[in-house]
């Protein structure tokens, strides 16, 4: 059953990613058609065509490699100038690439009837190119809302799951009780698994975090604790003991001192752990989480070459991967499979996979905004460059020639090679040194 659950998780992620890509391309397609641009193809995937159907002037279909998608718009670039000589200042290799790009663009102009992309006003071109990433962002908002507000976030409840029998300092390298260990305050007070904490020291509590905060700041103090057991309330008295607890940062990892050793702090300890439950959050919690993730992913993207290099080093040395680092599609699929196969309620597994799909759409949104061709952000830069060039020409009483972006094909080629190289490193790392779920 675990293997079947793993495969189901992978399949759900693949389908979800395909839908995300399809919606991304629809985000380009709809405004392009709205603005009158002739769209020849709408394809999901690359390589040989598996299936297609022409509806009107547009061919819709699927290709063999489900690694992305595209729409083919007429006149993405203006016609090559008559005096263009692709090989005058370039190597023959790049000159051939530029000419091939111009030839391919020229084919889209034949039946376009002047319904071409490059003639759109700058703001319309930007809307078309941003339509795809915006669609991913909107999908991320929806998925996050479903995961966080529709299903809920795992939180510790006020119902006790287990009670420790002794107090073991966090700095001790063991988990079993010894005869010299003092009895844990919760066990000494008679607290039992299944009890529900109603209040501590006169303060009503609704989450375990609220109860833990009172206990941690009250070492040595006798605290009356009202619990509910078998439908009836009763009062126990717990006196938390002072013990060490590892200090953790905002990312949940232990904070290390200058010597590289974990730091500890003294807190009150009772010795109980809560039952966990999915608690639906307010409707605005999903969008807030999405916005925070956009910032985090954007920071990763600004450091992408360094992050990929670190991943390569971890792959070679066998060191554990950074769980917040970049992943390939293989890594994302593996995580989805592990989420589906983990020993947890089905709702919790579904919540994790939906959250992962939301994170992937955020990554697609941020990645496509990188201002380099062939990404959407690169096309936005070309449109802005063209608009600025025309504005300056008007100020000088002249007419500017449209920007010939085919001249940037060599740069585009370099970007593609780098992206393929980084993708290959991540692929190998996700196969041989994957991010560990636990």
N, C-alpha and C positions, 0 to 999 in steps of 0.2 A: 504493500500500500504506500510506503514511503516513496518508492521509486515512481509509482504512478502519480502521486501528488507532486513530486518534483517535475515530472514531465508536463503535468497540467499547468504548473506555475510558469514554466518556460513558454508553453504554447500561449497562455494568456498574455504574457509580455510581448511575444512576437506579434500577436494580433493587435494588441494595444498600440504597439509601435507603428505597425502598418497603418492603422487608423490615424495616428498622429501625423504621419507623413502625408497621408491622403488629405487630411484637413489643412495641413500646411500648404499644399499645392492648390487647394480650393481657395485658400486665402489670397493667392496670386491670381487664380483664374477668374474669380467673380469680379474684382475691380477692373481687370484687363478687359473683360467682355463689356462691363458697364461703360467703360471709356471708349468702346468701339474698336479695340485692337483685335486683329485677326489672330486667333489662337489655333494653331494647326494640330497640336498634340497635348494631351494630358496623360502622363504616364507615371505609374508607381513602379519604381525599380529601374535598373539599368541593364544593358546587354540585349540579348535577343528577346523579341516580343513573344510572350506566351499566349496572350489573348488580347484582342482589341475590337472595338466597334466604333464606327463613325456615326456621330449624331450631328447633323448639320455640317458645319465646316470643321469640326473638331473630332479627332480620333482619340478615344478613351481606351486605356488598356493597362496591362500588367506586363512587366519584363522579368527576366530570369533572376536577377540579383536584387533582392529586396533591401537595398542599402541606401535608399533615398528615393527621390522622384523629381519630376520636372514638368514644366509646361513650355511649349515651343511657341513663342510670340513672333509675329512678323516684324522685321526691322528692329531687332534689339539694338542694332548699331546702324548708323547712317551708311549709305553706299560709300565704297572706297573712293577717294578723290582720283580724278583722272591721272594726276601726276604722281600717284603713290608708287613708290619703288621700295618694296618691302626689304630688299636685300642690300640697300646701300649702306646701312649702318649696323647691320646685324649679321650674325653667323647664318650660314645657309640653313641650318636646322631651325632656328627661330624664324627666319624669313619664310620658310615653308609653312610653319605653324600659323603665322600671321595671315598668309595668303589663303590657307585652308579655311581659317575663320571667316575671312572676307567672302570667300566663295560660298560657304554654308549660309552666311547671312544674306548674300545676294539671292539665293534660292528662295528664301522666305519673302522676298520683296516682289517676286514675279506676279503672284495672284493676290496681293494684299490690297489692291485698290486704294492705296495711300492710307490704309488703316494700320499704321505702323507705330511701334512703341516709341521710337526715338523722337517722333514729332509731337508727342504729348507734352503739355506743360510740365515743368519740373515737379510741381507738387503732385500731379497725377502719377508721374513715374515713381515718385517716392511712395505714394500710397500703394501702388501695385507691388513694389518690392518689399514694403513692410507688412503687406497683408499676410504673408506666410508666417513670419515670426509672431505677429500679433495673434494669429489663430492659435499657435502653440501656447502663448501666454494665457489666452482665454480658456483653453482646455485645461491648463494647469490650475487656474482658479477653480474651475468646476470640479476637477478631480480632488483637489485639496479640500474643498468644501464637503464633498461626499465623504472623504476619509476622516476628516477632523470633526465635522458637525453632524454628518449623517450616521456614521458608524461610531466614532469616538476615539479618544486617546487613552491608552492604558495608564491607569492611575491606581495607586494604592488606596484601598478603601479602609474604612474604620473597622472592618471585620478581621479578626486575627486569623492568620493562616498557620503560624507555628510559634512556639514559645521556646526560647533557649533555656537550657538547664543550668548553664554556668556562664561566667564572664571571662572571655578570653581577650586580652588586649590585641588591638589591631596590629601592633608591632610584633606579636608572637607568630612564628612560622608554623602554625598548626591549626587544626580545626576541631579536634576531639578534646573533650573535657578531661581534666586530670583531677586527682583527689584534692590537690591544693587550691583548685579554682573555687572562688566563692559562688554561691548559688545566685543565679540571675534574679533581679528584683521582680520581674513579671511572674516567674515560676514561684518565687517565695510568697507572692501575694495571692496566688491561686488562680491566676489568669489561665484560660484554656483556649485551644484552637476552636474557632467558631463563635467566640464571644464578640460582640459588637460594642465598641467604645462609644459612649454617648457624650461624655464630658470628662475633662481632666482639670482638677483644681478649680472647679466651678466654671470653666470655660467650655462651652459646647464646641464639638469638633465635627466636621463633615468629611474631612479627608485625612489620610494617614499623615501627610506632611504637616498638617496643623497639630496633630497629636505629637508627632516626633519633635516639632519645634519646642513645645512646652517641656517635654522630657529632657531634651538636650540642654536647655538653659537652666535646669533645676537639679543639678547633682547634689545629693545629700539632703534634699527636702522631701518630706512625707507628702505625697500628692493623693488626695482622694480621687478615685477613678470610678465613674458610674458606667456600668456595663449592662448590656442586655443579654440574658442567657435563657434559652427556652421560653422566650416570650415575656420574661419578667425582668425588671431592673433590680440590680443590687450594687452596693458600693464596696470597692476594695481599696486598699491603700498600698501604693507603690512608692518606694524610695529609690530613685535612680542612683546608681553608683557612678563615680567619675572614672572614665576610661579614655583611651586614645582612639581617635578615628582618623583615617587617612584623609588628607585635604585633597579635594578634587576641583578641577577648573570648570569653566563653562562648558567644555566639550565632554565632561564626565571622566576625563583621564586624571590619574594621580598627579599632583603637583610635586616636582622634585626640587631639592635644595641644591646649593652650589656643588655639592659632592655627588649629585646625581641620585641621591637617596630620597625615598618618599617622605614628605612632610606629614606630621601628625598634629592634631589639636585635641585638647581635653574637653569632653562633653559628657552630659548625663546619658546613662545607658540603662534601659529596662530589659532588653532581651526579647523583643517580639517583632514579628514581621507580618505584613498585611496580605490579605487576599487582593489580587489585582482584578480590575474590571475596566471595560471600555466605557468611558464617560464622554458623552457628546458635549462638544464645546460650543460656545456662542457662534452664530453664523458668520461673524466677522473674523473668527480665529483662522479660518482657512485662507482668506485673502492676506491676512497679516503674515501667516507662515510662508505664503508664496512670495511675497515681497521680500521677506528676509532671505529666502533661498535664492532669489534673483541676485541679491547683493553678494551672497556667499559664492555662487557659481561664477559671477562676474569677476570676483577676486581670483578664483581658480584659473579662469581663462586668461587673465593678465599674466599669470605665472605658468601657463600651460607648458612651454618648452622645458622649464625647470622641473615642473611636476612630473613630466614624462621622463626626464633624465633620472630623477630620483626613483621613479618606478623601475626603470631599467637597472639601476644599481641594486635595488631590492631583489629584482629577478635574478641577477648574477650572484649576489651574495646569499640569497635565501632568507633575507630579513623580512619580517612581517610587513605587509603593505599598509599604507596610510588609508584607513577606512573612508576618509573624506577626500581621497584623491580621485583622479579621473579614471573612468572605466571604458572598455569597449562594449559593443553590443553583446559579446560573449559573456563579459563580466556581469552586465545587467541581467542577462538571462539566467546566469548561474545564481545570482542573488534572488531572483524571482522564484526559481526552483527551490532554494533553501527556505525562503519565506513560506512557500506552500507546504513544504514537508516538515516544518518544525512542529514540535509537540505543543500545540496551542489551540484554542478554540478557532473554529472556522472563521468567525467574524474578525478575529485578530489577524489571521492570515490574509484575508481579503483586504483588510485595512492596510497592511504592509505593502501588498502588491499595488494597490491603487496609489499609495503614497510614492512608490517607486516610479510608476508611470507619470505622476505629476512632476517628479524630479527630472525625469527624462525630457519632458516637454519644456521645462524651465531651461535645461541644458540646450535644447534645440533653439529656443528663443534667443538665448545669450550668444550661442555659437554663431548663429546666422547673422548677428549684428556686427560681427568683426568686420572692420572696414577694409576688407581685401577681397578682390575677385578670386574665385567665382562666387563667393558668398553674397547673400542679399545686401549686407552692409557695404560691400564693394560697389554694387550697382547704385546704391544710394549716393555714395561718394562721387561716382561718375556723373550722376544727374545733377548733383550740387555743383560740381566743377563746370558742367556744361552751362548751367544757369548763370554762374558767376562770370563765365567767359562772355556770354551773350550780353549780360548787364554792362560789363566794362566796354564792350564794343558799342552798345547804344550810347553810352556817355561820350564816346569819341566820334559818334555819328557814322559808325560803320556797321556792317552786318557780319557777324561771326559765323564761321563754318562750324557745324556740329562737331562735338568731340568724337574723334575716332577711337573708341575704346579697344578696337582690335590691336592697336599698338601695344596694349598692355598684356597681350597674350603671353609673352615670355615671363612676365611677372606672375601671371596666373598659373603658368606651368610650374614655376618654382614653388608657389604656395601649395599647389596640389601635391607635388612630390613630398613636401614637408608634412602635409596632413596625412598622406598615405604612410609615410615613415613612422610618424607618431602613432597612427592607428595600428600599424604592425607591432610596435613595441607593446602597446596596451593589450593587443590580442594575445601575444605570447605570454605576457604577464598574467592575464586572466586565465590562461590555460594551465601554466606551470607554477604560478605563485599567486593564486586568487586571494581576493580580500576575504578574510574570515568573518563569518556572521557573528560568531560568539567568541 
